């Protein structure tokens, strides 16, 4: 083999080893959980008419937790 071919193979193997080591060291990401609540209505309850286009068409009070 030519010296350049041996050098190319050596560099390729080193890069593959670095990539494999990097992938093996990563931990699996946990899914994030976003939660939204409102004091205007119960969980899975109906939205009061005041907060719809048939009422005052205003936004209900909302709160978020778990924002990424």
PQR file of N, CA, C, O and H, with PARSE charges and radii, in Angstrom:
ATOM      1  N   UNK A   1       0.838  -1.181   0.000 -0.4000 1.5000
ATOM      2  CA  UNK A   1       0.000   0.000   0.000 -0.0000 2.0000
ATOM      3  C   UNK A   1       0.878   1.237   0.000  0.5500 1.7000
ATOM      4  O   UNK A   1       2.007   1.228   0.491 -0.5500 1.4000
ATOM      5  N   UNK A   2       0.350   2.256  -0.541 -0.4000 1.5000
ATOM      6  CA  UNK A   2       1.061   3.528  -0.528 -0.0000 2.0000
ATOM      7  C   UNK A   2       0.938   4.165   0.845  0.5500 1.7000
ATOM      8  O   UNK A   2       0.002   3.893   1.596 -0.5500 1.4000
ATOM      9  H   UNK A   2      -0.568   2.264  -0.940  0.4000 1.0000
ATOM     10  N   UNK A   3       1.891   5.007   1.151 -0.4000 1.5000
ATOM     11  CA  UNK A   3       1.881   5.691   2.446 -0.0000 2.0000
ATOM     12  C   UNK A   3       0.632   6.563   2.603  0.5500 1.7000
ATOM     13  O   UNK A   3       0.080   6.658   3.700 -0.5500 1.4000
ATOM     14  H   UNK A   3       2.652   5.228   0.541  0.4000 1.0000
ATOM     15  N   UNK A   4       0.186   7.196   1.524 -0.4000 1.5000
ATOM     16  CA  UNK A   4      -0.987   8.059   1.619 -0.0000 2.0000
ATOM     17  C   UNK A   4      -2.243   7.243   1.918  0.5500 1.7000
ATOM     18  O   UNK A   4      -3.116   7.709   2.651 -0.5500 1.4000
ATOM     19  H   UNK A   4       0.635   7.119   0.634  0.4000 1.0000
ATOM     20  N   UNK A   5      -2.348   6.041   1.369 -0.4000 1.5000
ATOM     21  CA  UNK A   5      -3.503   5.181   1.630 -0.0000 2.0000
ATOM     22  C   UNK A   5      -3.503   4.728   3.081  0.5500 1.7000
ATOM     23  O   UNK A   5      -4.558   4.693   3.715 -0.5500 1.4000
ATOM     24  H   UNK A   5      -1.639   5.663   0.774  0.4000 1.0000
ATOM     25  N   UNK A   6      -2.354   4.384   3.613 -0.4000 1.5000
ATOM     26  CA  UNK A   6      -2.246   3.963   5.009 -0.0000 2.0000
ATOM     27  C   UNK A   6      -2.597   5.130   5.932  0.5500 1.7000
ATOM     28  O   UNK A   6      -3.280   4.943   6.939 -0.5500 1.4000
ATOM     29  H   UNK A   6      -1.497   4.412   3.098  0.4000 1.0000
ATOM     30  N   UNK A   7      -2.135   6.324   5.593 -0.4000 1.5000
ATOM     31  CA  UNK A   7      -2.458   7.508   6.381 -0.0000 2.0000
ATOM     32  C   UNK A   7      -3.951   7.806   6.363  0.5500 1.7000
ATOM     33  O   UNK A   7      -4.535   8.147   7.391 -0.5500 1.4000
ATOM     34  H   UNK A   7      -1.580   6.476   4.775  0.4000 1.0000
ATOM     35  N   UNK A   8      -4.565   7.676   5.189 -0.4000 1.5000
ATOM     36  CA  UNK A   8      -5.996   7.911   5.068 -0.0000 2.0000
ATOM     37  C   UNK A   8      -6.785   6.907   5.901  0.5500 1.7000
ATOM     38  O   UNK A   8      -7.725   7.280   6.604 -0.5500 1.4000
ATOM     39  H   UNK A   8      -4.090   7.399   4.354  0.4000 1.0000
ATOM     40  N   UNK A   9      -6.404   5.640   5.822 -0.4000 1.5000
ATOM     41  CA  UNK A   9      -7.090   4.598   6.595 -0.0000 2.0000
ATOM     42  C   UNK A   9      -6.912   4.838   8.092  0.5500 1.7000
ATOM     43  O   UNK A   9      -7.859   4.666   8.860 -0.5500 1.4000
ATOM     44  H   UNK A   9      -5.641   5.337   5.251  0.4000 1.0000
ATOM     45  N   UNK A  10      -5.730   5.229   8.510 -0.4000 1.5000
ATOM     46  CA  UNK A  10      -5.463   5.498   9.918 -0.0000 2.0000
ATOM     47  C   UNK A  10      -6.309   6.656  10.429  0.5500 1.7000
ATOM     48  O   UNK A  10      -6.904   6.571  11.503 -0.5500 1.4000
ATOM     49  H   UNK A  10      -4.961   5.369   7.886  0.4000 1.0000
ATOM     50  N   UNK A  11      -6.360   7.726   9.666 -0.4000 1.5000
ATOM     51  CA  UNK A  11      -7.155   8.894  10.062 -0.0000 2.0000
ATOM     52  C   UNK A  11      -8.638   8.529  10.104  0.5500 1.7000
ATOM     53  O   UNK A  11      -9.341   8.931  11.030 -0.5500 1.4000
ATOM     54  H   UNK A  11      -5.877   7.795   8.794  0.4000 1.0000
ATOM     55  N   UNK A  12      -9.121   7.779   9.123 -0.4000 1.5000
ATOM     56  CA  UNK A  12     -10.523   7.362   9.083 -0.0000 2.0000
ATOM     57  C   UNK A  12     -10.869   6.517  10.293  0.5500 1.7000
ATOM     58  O   UNK A  12     -11.913   6.728  10.910 -0.5500 1.4000
ATOM     59  H   UNK A  12      -8.550   7.452   8.371  0.4000 1.0000
ATOM     60  N   UNK A  13     -10.013   5.561  10.648 -0.4000 1.5000
ATOM     61  CA  UNK A  13     -10.266   4.711  11.817 -0.0000 2.0000
ATOM     62  C   UNK A  13     -10.262   5.522  13.112  0.5500 1.7000
ATOM     63  O   UNK A  13     -11.066   5.268  14.009 -0.5500 1.4000
ATOM     64  H   UNK A  13      -9.164   5.390  10.147  0.4000 1.0000
ATOM     65  N   UNK A  14      -9.367   6.488  13.208 -0.4000 1.5000
ATOM     66  CA  UNK A  14      -9.325   7.342  14.402 -0.0000 2.0000
ATOM     67  C   UNK A  14     -10.610   8.170  14.516  0.5500 1.7000
ATOM     68  O   UNK A  14     -11.171   8.293  15.605 -0.5500 1.4000
ATOM     69  H   UNK A  14      -8.714   6.695  12.479  0.4000 1.0000
ATOM     70  N   UNK A  15     -11.067   8.725  13.420 -0.4000 1.5000
ATOM     71  CA  UNK A  15     -12.304   9.510  13.442 -0.0000 2.0000
ATOM     72  C   UNK A  15     -13.510   8.642  13.800  0.5500 1.7000
ATOM     73  O   UNK A  15     -14.379   9.069  14.561 -0.5500 1.4000
ATOM     74  H   UNK A  15     -10.612   8.625  12.535  0.4000 1.0000
ATOM     75  N   UNK A  16     -13.564   7.438  13.259 -0.4000 1.5000
ATOM     76  CA  UNK A  16     -14.659   6.530  13.590 -0.0000 2.0000
ATOM     77  C   UNK A  16     -14.636   6.164  15.073  0.5500 1.7000
ATOM     78  O   UNK A  16     -15.689   6.076  15.704 -0.5500 1.4000
ATOM     79  H   UNK A  16     -12.858   7.092  12.642  0.4000 1.0000
ATOM     80  N   UNK A  17     -13.462   5.955  15.623 -0.4000 1.5000
ATOM     81  CA  UNK A  17     -13.350   5.640  17.045 -0.0000 2.0000
ATOM     82  C   UNK A  17     -13.813   6.815  17.900  0.5500 1.7000
ATOM     83  O   UNK A  17     -14.498   6.613  18.903 -0.5500 1.4000
ATOM     84  H   UNK A  17     -12.606   6.027  15.110  0.4000 1.0000
ATOM     85  N   UNK A  18     -13.454   8.033  17.520 -0.4000 1.5000
ATOM     86  CA  UNK A  18     -13.888   9.216  18.264 -0.0000 2.0000
ATOM     87  C   UNK A  18     -15.409   9.378  18.211  0.5500 1.7000
ATOM     88  O   UNK A  18     -16.037   9.690  19.222 -0.5500 1.4000
ATOM     89  H   UNK A  18     -12.898   8.197  16.705  0.4000 1.0000
ATOM     90  N   UNK A  19     -15.993   9.170  17.044 -0.4000 1.5000
ATOM     91  CA  UNK A  19     -17.445   9.286  16.904 -0.0000 2.0000
ATOM     92  C   UNK A  19     -18.135   8.207  17.740  0.5500 1.7000
ATOM     93  O   UNK A  19     -19.100   8.498  18.445 -0.5500 1.4000
ATOM     94  H   UNK A  19     -15.482   8.916  16.222  0.4000 1.0000
ATOM     95  N   UNK A  20     -17.652   6.974  17.667 -0.4000 1.5000
ATOM     96  CA  UNK A  20     -18.252   5.886  18.433 -0.0000 2.0000
ATOM     97  C   UNK A  20     -18.147   6.154  19.927  0.5500 1.7000
ATOM     98  O   UNK A  20     -19.091   5.885  20.669 -0.5500 1.4000
ATOM     99  H   UNK A  20     -16.868   6.738  17.094  0.4000 1.0000
ATOM    100  N   UNK A  21     -17.026   6.674  20.374 -0.4000 1.5000
ATOM    101  CA  UNK A  21     -16.848   6.994  21.795 -0.0000 2.0000
ATOM    102  C   UNK A  21     -17.804   8.102  22.220  0.5500 1.7000
ATOM    103  O   UNK A  21     -18.377   8.041  23.308 -0.5500 1.4000
ATOM    104  H   UNK A  21     -16.258   6.893  19.772  0.4000 1.0000
ATOM    105  N   UNK A  22     -17.978   9.106  21.380 -0.4000 1.5000
ATOM    106  CA  UNK A  22     -18.887  10.204  21.686 -0.0000 2.0000
ATOM    107  C   UNK A  22     -20.334   9.750  21.768  0.5500 1.7000
ATOM    108  O   UNK A  22     -21.079  10.208  22.634 -0.5500 1.4000
ATOM    109  H   UNK A  22     -17.512   9.156  20.496  0.4000 1.0000
ATOM    110  N   UNK A  23     -20.739   8.858  20.878 -0.4000 1.5000
ATOM    111  CA  UNK A  23     -22.108   8.356  20.885 -0.0000 2.0000
ATOM    112  C   UNK A  23     -22.359   7.449  22.069  0.5500 1.7000
ATOM    113  O   UNK A  23     -23.456   7.453  22.627 -0.5500 1.4000
ATOM    114  H   UNK A  23     -20.133   8.486  20.174  0.4000 1.0000
ATOM    115  N   UNK A  24     -21.369   6.674  22.465 -0.4000 1.5000
ATOM    116  CA  UNK A  24     -21.537   5.758  23.582 -0.0000 2.0000
ATOM    117  C   UNK A  24     -21.633   6.512  24.900  0.5500 1.7000
ATOM    118  O   UNK A  24     -22.264   6.032  25.842 -0.5500 1.4000
ATOM    119  H   UNK A  24     -20.478   6.671  22.012  0.4000 1.0000
ATOM    120  N   UNK A  25     -21.018   7.683  24.979 -0.4000 1.5000
ATOM    121  CA  UNK A  25     -21.019   8.447  26.212 -0.0000 2.0000
ATOM    122  C   UNK A  25     -22.268   9.285  26.428  0.5500 1.7000
ATOM    123  O   UNK A  25     -22.478   9.803  27.525 -0.5500 1.4000
ATOM    124  H   UNK A  25     -20.506   8.074  24.214  0.4000 1.0000
ATOM    125  N   UNK A  26     -23.101   9.428  25.401 -0.4000 1.5000
ATOM    126  CA  UNK A  26     -24.295  10.260  25.529 -0.0000 2.0000
ATOM    127  C   UNK A  26     -25.392   9.514  26.262  0.5500 1.7000
ATOM    128  O   UNK A  26     -25.613   8.323  26.038 -0.5500 1.4000
ATOM    129  H   UNK A  26     -22.930   9.008  24.510  0.4000 1.0000
ATOM    130  N   UNK A  27     -26.077  10.231  27.141 -0.4000 1.5000
ATOM    131  CA  UNK A  27     -27.229   9.670  27.830 -0.0000 2.0000
ATOM    132  C   UNK A  27     -28.468   9.958  27.000  0.5500 1.7000
ATOM    133  O   UNK A  27     -28.539  10.961  26.290 -0.5500 1.4000
ATOM    134  H   UNK A  27     -25.898  11.198  27.323  0.4000 1.0000
ATOM    135  N   UNK A  28     -29.436   9.068  27.098 -0.4000 1.5000
ATOM    136  CA  UNK A  28     -30.683   9.262  26.365 -0.0000 2.0000
ATOM    137  C   UNK A  28     -31.443  10.431  26.972  0.5500 1.7000
ATOM    138  O   UNK A  28     -31.623  10.503  28.187 -0.5500 1.4000
ATOM    139  H   UNK A  28     -29.378   8.253  27.675  0.4000 1.0000
ATOM    140  N   UNK A  29     -31.886  11.340  26.121 -0.4000 1.5000
ATOM    141  CA  UNK A  29     -32.610  12.520  26.594 -0.0000 2.0000
ATOM    142  C   UNK A  29     -33.991  12.129  27.093  0.5500 1.7000
ATOM    143  O   UNK A  29     -34.685  11.325  26.471 -0.5500 1.4000
ATOM    144  H   UNK A  29     -31.740  11.281  25.133  0.4000 1.0000
ATOM    145  N   UNK A  30     -34.381  12.707  28.224 -0.4000 1.5000
ATOM    146  CA  UNK A  30     -35.708  12.471  28.760 -0.0000 2.0000
ATOM    147  C   UNK A  30     -36.680  13.415  28.082  0.5500 1.7000
ATOM    148  O   UNK A  30     -36.347  14.573  27.830 -0.5500 1.4000
ATOM    149  H   UNK A  30     -33.817  13.360  28.729  0.4000 1.0000
ATOM    150  N   UNK A  31     -37.894  12.928  27.779 -0.4000 1.5000
ATOM    151  CA  UNK A  31     -38.869  13.835  27.183 -0.0000 2.0000
ATOM    152  C   UNK A  31     -39.264  14.932  28.163  0.5500 1.7000
ATOM    153  O   UNK A  31     -39.415  14.685  29.359 -0.5500 1.4000
ATOM    154  H   UNK A  31     -38.164  11.988  27.984  0.4000 1.0000
ATOM    155  N   UNK A  32     -39.426  16.135  27.649 -0.4000 1.5000
ATOM    156  CA  UNK A  32     -39.822  17.252  28.493 -0.0000 2.0000
ATOM    157  C   UNK A  32     -41.333  17.227  28.678  0.5500 1.7000
ATOM    158  O   UNK A  32     -42.073  16.738  27.825 -0.5500 1.4000
ATOM    159  H   UNK A  32     -39.303  16.336  26.678  0.4000 1.0000
ATOM    160  N   UNK A  33     -41.765  17.758  29.794 -0.4000 1.5000
ATOM    161  CA  UNK A  33     -43.187  17.788  30.081 -0.0000 2.0000
ATOM    162  C   UNK A  33     -43.627  19.236  30.276  0.5500 1.7000
ATOM    163  O   UNK A  33     -43.177  19.918  31.197 -0.5500 1.4000
ATOM    164  H   UNK A  33     -41.163  18.155  30.487  0.4000 1.0000
ATOM    165  N   UNK A  34     -44.506  19.688  29.402 -0.4000 1.5000
ATOM    166  CA  UNK A  34     -45.052  21.036  29.475 -0.0000 2.0000
ATOM    167  C   UNK A  34     -46.460  20.923  30.029  0.5500 1.7000
ATOM    168  O   UNK A  34     -47.255  20.109  29.559 -0.5500 1.4000
ATOM    169  H   UNK A  34     -44.872  19.134  28.654  0.4000 1.0000
ATOM    170  N   UNK A  35     -46.768  21.737  31.025 -0.4000 1.5000
ATOM    171  CA  UNK A  35     -48.084  21.707  31.647 -0.0000 2.0000
ATOM    172  C   UNK A  35     -48.679  23.107  31.618  0.5500 1.7000
ATOM    173  O   UNK A  35     -48.002  24.091  31.915 -0.5500 1.4000
ATOM    174  H   UNK A  35     -46.122  22.398  31.406  0.4000 1.0000
ATOM    175  N   UNK A  36     -49.965  23.181  31.251 -0.4000 1.5000
ATOM    176  CA  UNK A  36     -50.663  24.456  31.229 -0.0000 2.0000
ATOM    177  C   UNK A  36     -51.925  24.307  32.073  0.5500 1.7000
ATOM    178  O   UNK A  36     -52.667  23.335  31.931 -0.5500 1.4000
ATOM    179  H   UNK A  36     -50.515  22.382  31.009  0.4000 1.0000
ATOM    180  N   UNK A  37     -52.158  25.269  32.943 -0.4000 1.5000
ATOM    181  CA  UNK A  37     -53.335  25.245  33.806 -0.0000 2.0000
ATOM    182  C   UNK A  37     -54.040  26.593  33.739  0.5500 1.7000
ATOM    183  O   UNK A  37     -53.477  27.592  33.293 -0.5500 1.4000
ATOM    184  H   UNK A  37     -51.555  26.059  33.058  0.4000 1.0000
ATOM    185  N   UNK A  38     -55.298  26.591  34.198 -0.4000 1.5000
ATOM    186  CA  UNK A  38     -56.081  27.825  34.257 -0.0000 2.0000
ATOM    187  C   UNK A  38     -56.942  27.795  35.506  0.5500 1.7000
ATOM    188  O   UNK A  38     -57.508  26.763  35.866 -0.5500 1.4000
ATOM    189  H   UNK A  38     -55.756  25.779  34.561  0.4000 1.0000
ATOM    190  N   UNK A  39     -57.030  28.928  36.151 -0.4000 1.5000
ATOM    191  CA  UNK A  39     -57.902  29.036  37.316 -0.0000 2.0000
ATOM    192  C   UNK A  39     -59.351  29.294  36.896  0.5500 1.7000
ATOM    193  O   UNK A  39     -60.244  29.321  37.743 -0.5500 1.4000
ATOM    194  H   UNK A  39     -56.570  29.766  35.858  0.4000 1.0000
ATOM    195  N   UNK A  40     -59.589  29.485  35.592 -0.4000 1.5000
ATOM    196  CA  UNK A  40     -60.926  29.801  35.096 -0.0000 2.0000
ATOM    197  C   UNK A  40     -61.793  28.560  34.879  0.5500 1.7000
ATOM    198  O   UNK A  40     -63.019  28.664  34.842 -0.5500 1.4000
ATOM    199  H   UNK A  40     -58.863  29.463  34.905  0.4000 1.0000
ATOM    200  N   UNK A  41     -61.166  27.381  34.733 -0.4000 1.5000
ATOM    201  CA  UNK A  41     -61.946  26.164  34.515 -0.0000 2.0000
ATOM    202  C   UNK A  41     -61.137  24.953  34.958  0.5500 1.7000
ATOM    203  O   UNK A  41     -59.912  25.004  35.072 -0.5500 1.4000
ATOM    204  H   UNK A  41     -60.170  27.297  34.763  0.4000 1.0000
ATOM    205  N   UNK A  42     -61.859  23.859  35.205 -0.4000 1.5000
ATOM    206  CA  UNK A  42     -61.239  22.628  35.715 -0.0000 2.0000
ATOM    207  C   UNK A  42     -60.538  21.864  34.592  0.5500 1.7000
ATOM    208  O   UNK A  42     -60.836  22.043  33.411 -0.5500 1.4000
ATOM    209  H   UNK A  42     -62.854  23.817  35.113  0.4000 1.0000
ATOM    210  N   UNK A  43     -59.608  21.015  34.992 -0.4000 1.5000
ATOM    211  CA  UNK A  43     -58.908  20.152  34.051 -0.0000 2.0000
ATOM    212  C   UNK A  43     -59.927  19.306  33.286  0.5500 1.7000
ATOM    213  O   UNK A  43     -60.768  18.643  33.892 -0.5500 1.4000
ATOM    214  H   UNK A  43     -59.366  20.869  35.951  0.4000 1.0000
ATOM    215  N   UNK A  44     -59.850  19.331  31.983 -0.4000 1.5000
ATOM    216  CA  UNK A  44     -60.771  18.623  31.084 -0.0000 2.0000
ATOM    217  C   UNK A  44     -62.216  19.108  31.201  0.5500 1.7000
ATOM    218  O   UNK A  44     -63.135  18.443  30.723 -0.5500 1.4000
ATOM    219  H   UNK A  44     -59.167  19.869  31.490  0.4000 1.0000
ATOM    220  N   UNK A  45     -62.413  20.241  31.822 -0.4000 1.5000
ATOM    221  CA  UNK A  45     -63.761  20.804  31.947 -0.0000 2.0000
ATOM    222  C   UNK A  45     -64.065  21.737  30.787  0.5500 1.7000
ATOM    223  O   UNK A  45     -63.180  22.061  29.996 -0.5500 1.4000
ATOM    224  H   UNK A  45     -61.666  20.781  32.210  0.4000 1.0000
ATOM    225  N   UNK A  46     -65.306  22.167  30.687 -0.4000 1.5000
ATOM    226  CA  UNK A  46     -65.672  23.081  29.604 -0.0000 2.0000
ATOM    227  C   UNK A  46     -65.081  24.471  29.841  0.5500 1.7000
ATOM    228  O   UNK A  46     -64.904  24.904  30.979 -0.5500 1.4000
ATOM    229  H   UNK A  46     -66.026  21.904  31.330  0.4000 1.0000
ATOM    230  N   UNK A  47     -64.786  25.142  28.763 -0.4000 1.5000
ATOM    231  CA  UNK A  47     -64.280  26.513  28.849 -0.0000 2.0000
ATOM    232  C   UNK A  47     -65.483  27.434  29.018  0.5500 1.7000
ATOM    233  O   UNK A  47     -66.413  27.375  28.213 -0.5500 1.4000
ATOM    234  H   UNK A  47     -64.930  24.790  27.838  0.4000 1.0000
ATOM    235  N   UNK A  48     -65.488  28.277  30.035 -0.4000 1.5000
ATOM    236  CA  UNK A  48     -66.618  29.182  30.241 -0.0000 2.0000
ATOM    237  C   UNK A  48     -66.852  30.065  29.017  0.5500 1.7000
ATOM    238  O   UNK A  48     -65.907  30.464  28.336 -0.5500 1.4000
ATOM    239  H   UNK A  48     -64.732  28.325  30.689  0.4000 1.0000
ATOM    240  N   UNK A  49     -68.113  30.361  28.752 -0.4000 1.5000
ATOM    241  CA  UNK A  49     -68.502  31.117  27.565 -0.0000 2.0000
ATOM    242  C   UNK A  49     -67.811  32.469  27.486  0.5500 1.7000
ATOM    243  O   UNK A  49     -67.541  32.949  26.385 -0.5500 1.4000
ATOM    244  H   UNK A  49     -68.880  30.037  29.305  0.4000 1.0000
ATOM    245  N   UNK A  50     -67.519  33.093  28.609 -0.4000 1.5000
ATOM    246  CA  UNK A  50     -66.856  34.405  28.594 -0.0000 2.0000
ATOM    247  C   UNK A  50     -65.520  34.352  27.861  0.5500 1.7000
ATOM    248  O   UNK A  50     -65.069  35.359  27.316 -0.5500 1.4000
ATOM    249  H   UNK A  50     -67.739  32.703  29.503  0.4000 1.0000
ATOM    250  N   UNK A  51     -64.886  33.179  27.846 -0.4000 1.5000
ATOM    251  CA  UNK A  51     -63.566  33.034  27.215 -0.0000 2.0000
ATOM    252  C   UNK A  51     -63.663  32.481  25.796  0.5500 1.7000
ATOM    253  O   UNK A  51     -62.666  32.003  25.255 -0.5500 1.4000
ATOM    254  H   UNK A  51     -65.253  32.361  28.289  0.4000 1.0000
ATOM    255  N   UNK A  52     -64.826  32.536  25.193 -0.4000 1.5000
ATOM    256  CA  UNK A  52     -65.008  32.064  23.815 -0.0000 2.0000
ATOM    257  C   UNK A  52     -65.476  33.223  22.936  0.5500 1.7000
ATOM    258  O   UNK A  52     -65.731  34.327  23.419 -0.5500 1.4000
ATOM    259  H   UNK A  52     -65.637  32.924  25.632  0.4000 1.0000
ATOM    260  N   UNK A  53     -65.583  32.946  21.636 -0.4000 1.5000
ATOM    261  CA  UNK A  53     -66.059  33.983  20.714 -0.0000 2.0000
ATOM    262  C   UNK A  53     -67.557  34.247  20.883  0.5500 1.7000
ATOM    263  O   UNK A  53     -68.073  35.237  20.364 -0.5500 1.4000
ATOM    264  H   UNK A  53     -65.375  32.050  21.244  0.4000 1.0000
ATOM    265  N   UNK A  54     -68.260  33.361  21.609 -0.4000 1.5000
ATOM    266  CA  UNK A  54     -69.680  33.586  21.884 -0.0000 2.0000
ATOM    267  C   UNK A  54     -69.885  34.446  23.131  0.5500 1.7000
ATOM    268  O   UNK A  54     -71.005  34.878  23.405 -0.5500 1.4000
ATOM    269  H   UNK A  54     -67.840  32.557  22.030  0.4000 1.0000
ATOM    270  N   UNK A  55     -68.836  34.694  23.872 -0.4000 1.5000
ATOM    271  CA  UNK A  55     -68.916  35.506  25.081 -0.0000 2.0000
ATOM    272  C   UNK A  55     -68.163  36.799  24.893  0.5500 1.7000
ATOM    273  O   UNK A  55     -68.315  37.480  23.879 -0.5500 1.4000
ATOM    274  H   UNK A  55     -67.927  34.343  23.650  0.4000 1.0000
ATOM    275  N   UNK A  56     -67.350  37.134  25.878 -0.4000 1.5000
ATOM    276  CA  UNK A  56     -66.567  38.375  25.831 -0.0000 2.0000
ATOM    277  C   UNK A  56     -65.333  38.247  24.935  0.5500 1.7000
ATOM    278  O   UNK A  56     -64.674  39.237  24.617 -0.5500 1.4000
ATOM    279  H   UNK A  56     -67.226  36.581  26.701  0.4000 1.0000
ATOM    280  N   UNK A  57     -65.032  36.992  24.531 -0.4000 1.5000
ATOM    281  CA  UNK A  57     -63.878  36.727  23.659 -0.0000 2.0000
ATOM    282  C   UNK A  57     -62.578  37.247  24.277  0.5500 1.7000
ATOM    283  O   UNK A  57     -61.756  37.875  23.609 -0.5500 1.4000
ATOM    284  H   UNK A  57     -65.567  36.188  24.789  0.4000 1.0000
ATOM    285  N   UNK A  58     -62.420  36.967  25.570 -0.4000 1.5000
ATOM    286  CA  UNK A  58     -61.198  37.357  26.269 -0.0000 2.0000
ATOM    287  C   UNK A  58     -60.387  36.097  26.589  0.5500 1.7000
ATOM    288  O   UNK A  58     -60.923  34.989  26.602 -0.5500 1.4000
ATOM    289  H   UNK A  58     -63.088  36.457  26.113  0.4000 1.0000
ATOM    290  N   UNK A  59     -59.137  36.278  26.836 -0.4000 1.5000
ATOM    291  CA  UNK A  59     -58.267  35.144  27.160 -0.0000 2.0000
ATOM    292  C   UNK A  59     -58.439  34.753  28.612  0.5500 1.7000
ATOM    293  O   UNK A  59     -58.513  35.623  29.480 -0.5500 1.4000
ATOM    294  H   UNK A  59     -58.702  37.178  26.825  0.4000 1.0000
ATOM    295  N   UNK A  60     -58.503  33.459  28.894 -0.4000 1.5000
ATOM    296  CA  UNK A  60     -58.573  33.022  30.292 -0.0000 2.0000
ATOM    297  C   UNK A  60     -57.198  33.163  30.937  0.5500 1.7000
ATOM    298  O   UNK A  60     -56.182  33.207  30.244 -0.5500 1.4000
ATOM    299  H   UNK A  60     -58.442  32.752  28.189  0.4000 1.0000
ATOM    300  N   UNK A  61     -57.172  33.233  32.264 -0.4000 1.5000
ATOM    301  CA  UNK A  61     -55.858  33.251  32.931 -0.0000 2.0000
ATOM    302  C   UNK A  61     -55.186  31.899  32.742  0.5500 1.7000
ATOM    303  O   UNK A  61     -55.787  30.857  33.001 -0.5500 1.4000
ATOM    304  H   UNK A  61     -57.998  33.197  32.827  0.4000 1.0000
ATOM    305  N   UNK A  62     -53.954  31.923  32.294 -0.4000 1.5000
ATOM    306  CA  UNK A  62     -53.211  30.689  32.031 -0.0000 2.0000
ATOM    307  C   UNK A  62     -51.872  30.708  32.761  0.5500 1.7000
ATOM    308  O   UNK A  62     -51.278  31.765  32.974 -0.5500 1.4000
ATOM    309  H   UNK A  62     -53.466  32.770  32.084  0.4000 1.0000
ATOM    310  N   UNK A  63     -51.414  29.525  33.137 -0.4000 1.5000
ATOM    311  CA  UNK A  63     -50.104  29.380  33.775 -0.0000 2.0000
ATOM    312  C   UNK A  63     -49.409  28.175  33.163  0.5500 1.7000
ATOM    313  O   UNK A  63     -50.044  27.154  32.901 -0.5500 1.4000
ATOM    314  H   UNK A  63     -51.897  28.666  32.964  0.4000 1.0000
ATOM    315  N   UNK A  64     -48.100  28.293  32.933 -0.4000 1.5000
ATOM    316  CA  UNK A  64     -47.313  27.222  32.343 -0.0000 2.0000
ATOM    317  C   UNK A  64     -46.229  26.784  33.311  0.5500 1.7000
ATOM    318  O   UNK A  64     -45.682  27.595  34.058 -0.5500 1.4000
ATOM    319  H   UNK A  64     -47.585  29.123  33.145  0.4000 1.0000
ATOM    320  N   UNK A  65     -45.924  25.496  33.290 -0.4000 1.5000
ATOM    321  CA  UNK A  65     -44.767  24.960  34.013 -0.0000 2.0000
ATOM    322  C   UNK A  65     -44.049  23.995  33.080  0.5500 1.7000
ATOM    323  O   UNK A  65     -44.649  23.451  32.154 -0.5500 1.4000
ATOM    324  H   UNK A  65     -46.368  24.837  32.683  0.4000 1.0000
ATOM    325  N   UNK A  66     -42.768  23.788  33.328 -0.4000 1.5000
ATOM    326  CA  UNK A  66     -41.988  22.861  32.522 -0.0000 2.0000
ATOM    327  C   UNK A  66     -41.600  23.420  31.174  0.5500 1.7000
ATOM    328  O   UNK A  66     -41.421  22.663  30.220 -0.5500 1.4000
ATOM    329  H   UNK A  66     -42.280  24.230  34.081  0.4000 1.0000
ATOM    330  N   UNK A  67     -41.468  24.734  31.073 -0.4000 1.5000
ATOM    331  CA  UNK A  67     -41.104  25.352  29.790 -0.0000 2.0000
ATOM    332  C   UNK A  67     -39.647  25.009  29.480  0.5500 1.7000
ATOM    333  O   UNK A  67     -38.766  25.239  30.308 -0.5500 1.4000
ATOM    334  H   UNK A  67     -41.614  25.349  31.848  0.4000 1.0000
ATOM    335  N   UNK A  68     -39.390  24.456  28.281 -0.4000 1.5000
ATOM    336  CA  UNK A  68     -37.999  24.085  27.942 -0.0000 2.0000
ATOM    337  C   UNK A  68     -37.109  25.292  27.754  0.5500 1.7000
ATOM    338  O   UNK A  68     -35.921  25.145  27.468 -0.5500 1.4000
ATOM    339  H   UNK A  68     -40.106  24.269  27.608  0.4000 1.0000
TER
END
